[in-house]
């Protein structure tokens, strides 16, 4: 005949075992706690962004195909490239 255990008692026992295991592991592995990352220097970060964006992008030639050109123009101005392609076909 099995011994009946109340459900709450088993759950508390499992949680206690897990907490004990965690407490035993922490002294062995102190690197589990992540070191705080110092905040980035905003001046250096701004200089880095300026250096990366100071070179203007090279201009791109428009395609010769009117369908592709229509799609490109419509996409540049924030519209639907499909609508631009349809306009280029007409």
Order of alpha helices (4+ residues) and beta strands (2+ residues): alpha-alpha-alpha-alpha
